[in-house]
Amino acid sequence: MSDRIVPIRVWDAPTRLFHWATVILLGSSWLTESRGWMELHFLSGYSVIALLLFRIAWGFVGSETARFSHFVRGPIAALRHLAHLHRREPDTAIGHNAAGGWMVLAMLAMLAVQVATGLCANDDGDTEGPLFKYVSKDRSDWLSHIHAVNFKVIQIAVLLHIVAILIYLGLKRHDLVRPMITGRKHLPEALQPPMLASPMRAVVLFAVAAVAVGVAVNAL
């Protein structure tokens, strides 16, 4: 393998936009709930649903590094990767590493739980999720509790994610943030660049997801 390090495009724009849009929407959801701006809170939640639907679809038909088949590996591979975390080695990972892939799945699952419970939640006041009328009050109260607890879990996961980024930077000298902004990583020249899907495919997928969410919300 050549020792020459060159910039290689590993992240497509749709994947990067999903990442940063999720960050913004999580902050927006926290702010709007804490301020009691519940109409905006629900709008933020609906936007997260659209993003989730898009990301799940993109995980099957998107760019190579965005596909679940590319980065989801067995738990043994993830543990083996974490066991080498202290070693300062050249960065040769195209896309998510074995441990990072599991973090992606966990975050998607937590976001799915968050929006699903929010649809049925209530605040014992004037605010009720659009599916509140389809569940009992006791069930809604339980889901409201899960909604609150799960958001704390998401906050912990985000904190762990930031800590992991700092560990990679400090111990391994791997910059994980810049590639998620620019789309490019500095990797050995001999590595094969990943196949990237057409941005128009992403536009169509997100449009379908957004329309589906809008139609469903208006029908409730």
C-alpha positions as CSV (number, residue, x, y, z in Angstrom):
1,M,0.0,0.0,0.0
2,S,1.3,3.4,-0.9
3,D,2.4,5.6,2.0
4,R,1.3,8.8,0.1
5,I,-1.6,10.4,1.9
6,V,-4.2,12.1,-0.3
7,P,-7.7,13.5,0.3
8,I,-10.4,11.0,-0.6
9,R,-14.1,11.8,-0.7
10,V,-15.8,9.3,1.7
11,W,-19.0,11.1,2.8
12,D,-21.6,12.3,0.4
13,A,-23.6,15.6,1.0
14,P,-26.9,13.9,2.0
15,T,-25.2,11.9,4.7
16,R,-23.4,14.9,6.1
17,L,-26.6,17.0,5.9
18,F,-28.5,14.3,7.8
19,H,-25.8,14.4,10.5
20,W,-25.8,18.1,11.1
21,A,-29.6,18.5,10.6
22,T,-30.1,15.9,13.3
23,V,-27.7,17.9,15.6
24,I,-29.7,21.1,15.0
25,L,-33.1,19.4,15.4
26,L,-32.1,17.8,18.7
27,G,-31.0,21.2,20.0
28,S,-34.2,22.7,18.7
29,S,-36.4,20.0,20.3
30,W,-34.7,20.6,23.7
31,L,-35.1,24.4,23.4
32,T,-38.7,24.5,22.2
33,E,-39.8,22.0,24.9
34,S,-37.9,23.9,27.7
35,R,-39.5,27.2,26.5
36,G,-43.0,25.7,26.1
37,W,-43.0,26.4,22.3
38,M,-44.9,23.2,21.7
39,E,-46.0,23.9,18.1
40,L,-42.4,24.4,17.1
41,H,-41.5,21.3,19.2
42,F,-43.9,19.2,17.2
43,L,-42.6,20.7,14.0
44,S,-39.1,19.7,15.1
45,G,-40.3,16.2,15.8
46,Y,-42.0,15.8,12.5
47,S,-38.8,16.9,10.8
48,V,-36.8,14.3,12.7
49,I,-39.3,11.6,11.5
50,A,-38.8,12.7,7.9
51,L,-35.0,12.6,8.4
52,L,-35.2,9.1,9.9
53,L,-37.3,7.8,7.1
54,F,-34.8,9.3,4.6
55,R,-31.7,7.9,6.5
56,I,-33.2,4.4,6.7
57,A,-33.9,4.4,3.0
58,W,-30.4,5.9,2.3
59,G,-28.9,3.1,4.3
60,F,-30.1,0.7,1.6
61,V,-29.9,2.6,-1.6
62,G,-27.5,5.5,-0.8
63,S,-23.7,5.8,-1.2
64,E,-21.5,3.0,-0.2
65,T,-20.3,4.5,3.0
66,A,-23.9,5.3,4.0
67,R,-25.2,1.8,3.5
68,F,-25.8,-0.4,6.5
69,S,-24.2,-3.3,4.7
70,H,-21.0,-1.3,4.6
71,F,-20.5,-0.4,8.2
72,V,-22.6,-2.8,10.3
73,R,-20.3,-5.6,11.5
74,G,-20.4,-8.1,14.3
75,P,-20.0,-7.1,17.9
76,I,-16.7,-9.0,18.0
77,A,-15.3,-6.7,15.3
78,A,-16.5,-3.6,17.3
79,L,-14.8,-4.9,20.5
80,R,-11.6,-5.7,18.6
81,H,-11.6,-2.1,17.3
82,L,-12.1,-0.6,20.7
83,A,-9.3,-2.8,22.1
84,H,-6.9,-1.1,19.7
85,L,-8.2,2.4,20.6
86,H,-5.0,3.3,22.5
87,R,-2.7,2.6,19.5
88,R,-1.6,5.5,17.3
89,E,-2.1,4.1,13.9
90,P,-2.7,5.6,10.4
91,D,-6.3,6.3,9.6
92,T,-7.4,3.8,7.0
93,A,-11.1,3.7,7.7
94,I,-13.4,4.6,4.8
95,G,-16.6,5.5,6.4
96,H,-17.7,4.3,9.9
97,N,-15.4,2.0,11.8
98,A,-16.8,-1.2,13.4
99,A,-17.6,0.5,16.7
100,G,-18.9,3.7,15.0
101,G,-21.4,1.6,13.0
102,W,-23.0,0.3,16.1
103,M,-23.2,3.9,17.4
104,V,-25.1,4.9,14.3
105,L,-27.6,2.1,14.7
106,A,-28.1,3.0,18.4
107,M,-28.7,6.6,17.7
108,L,-31.2,5.8,14.9
109,A,-33.0,3.5,17.3
110,M,-33.1,6.1,20.1
111,L,-34.4,8.8,17.7
112,A,-37.1,6.4,16.5
113,V,-38.1,5.8,20.2
114,Q,-38.1,9.5,20.8
115,V,-40.5,10.4,18.0
116,A,-42.7,7.4,18.4
117,T,-43.3,8.1,22.1
118,G,-43.7,11.8,21.4
119,L,-46.6,11.1,19.1
120,C,-48.5,9.6,21.9
121,A,-47.3,11.8,24.8
122,N,-49.1,14.4,26.9
123,D,-48.1,17.0,29.5
124,D,-51.3,16.8,31.7
125,G,-52.1,20.2,30.3
126,D,-53.0,21.5,26.9
127,T,-50.4,19.6,24.9
128,E,-51.1,16.1,23.4
129,G,-49.4,14.2,20.7
130,P,-51.4,13.5,17.5
131,L,-51.8,9.8,18.4
132,F,-52.9,10.6,22.0
133,K,-56.5,9.9,21.2
134,Y,-55.7,6.4,20.0
135,V,-54.2,5.3,23.4
136,S,-55.4,5.3,27.0
137,K,-54.4,8.0,29.3
138,D,-52.3,5.6,31.4
139,R,-50.5,4.4,28.3
140,S,-49.9,7.9,27.2
141,D,-48.5,8.8,30.6
142,W,-46.2,5.8,30.4
143,L,-45.0,6.8,26.9
144,S,-44.5,10.4,28.1
145,H,-42.2,9.1,30.8
146,I,-40.3,7.0,28.2
147,H,-40.1,10.1,26.0
148,A,-38.5,12.1,28.8
149,V,-36.1,9.4,29.9
150,N,-35.1,8.5,26.4
151,F,-34.1,12.1,25.6
152,K,-31.7,12.0,28.6
153,V,-30.3,8.8,27.2
154,I,-29.8,10.6,23.8
155,Q,-28.0,13.4,25.6
156,I,-25.7,10.9,27.2
157,A,-25.1,9.2,23.9
158,V,-24.3,12.6,22.3
159,L,-21.8,13.3,25.1
160,L,-20.2,9.9,24.7
161,H,-19.9,10.6,21.0
162,I,-18.1,13.9,21.6
163,V,-15.8,12.2,24.1
164,A,-15.0,9.5,21.5
165,I,-14.2,12.2,18.9
166,L,-11.8,13.8,21.4
167,I,-10.2,10.5,22.3
168,Y,-9.6,9.7,18.6
169,L,-8.1,13.1,18.1
170,G,-5.9,12.9,21.2
171,L,-4.8,9.3,21.2
172,K,-4.8,8.4,17.5
173,R,-4.6,11.8,15.8
174,H,-7.6,11.0,13.8
175,D,-9.8,14.0,12.9
176,L,-13.4,12.7,12.6
177,V,-15.1,16.1,12.5
178,R,-13.5,17.7,9.4
179,P,-14.5,14.8,7.1
180,M,-18.2,15.1,8.2
181,I,-18.0,18.8,7.1
182,T,-15.9,18.6,3.9
183,G,-16.8,15.0,3.0
184,R,-13.1,14.2,2.5
185,K,-10.5,12.3,4.6
186,H,-6.8,12.2,4.2
187,L,-6.1,8.5,3.5
188,P,-3.4,6.3,1.8
189,E,-3.5,6.8,-1.9
190,A,-3.8,3.1,-2.6
191,L,-7.3,2.9,-0.9
192,Q,-10.2,2.5,-3.2
193,P,-12.6,5.5,-3.0
194,P,-16.2,4.5,-2.2
195,M,-19.0,4.6,-4.7
196,L,-21.2,7.7,-4.1
197,A,-24.8,7.8,-5.1
198,S,-26.4,10.6,-7.1
199,P,-27.5,13.6,-5.0
200,M,-30.8,13.6,-7.0
201,R,-31.6,10.2,-5.5
202,A,-31.3,11.7,-2.1
203,V,-33.5,14.7,-3.0
204,V,-36.2,12.4,-4.3
205,L,-36.1,10.1,-1.2
206,F,-36.2,13.0,1.2
207,A,-39.1,14.7,-0.7
208,V,-41.0,11.4,-0.5
209,A,-40.3,11.1,3.2
210,A,-41.3,14.7,3.9
211,V,-44.5,14.5,1.9
212,A,-45.4,11.2,3.6
213,V,-44.9,12.8,7.0
214,G,-46.9,15.8,6.0
215,V,-49.8,13.8,4.7
216,A,-49.9,11.5,7.8
217,V,-49.8,14.5,10.2
218,N,-52.7,16.3,8.4
219,A,-54.7,13.0,8.3
220,L,-54.5,12.6,12.1
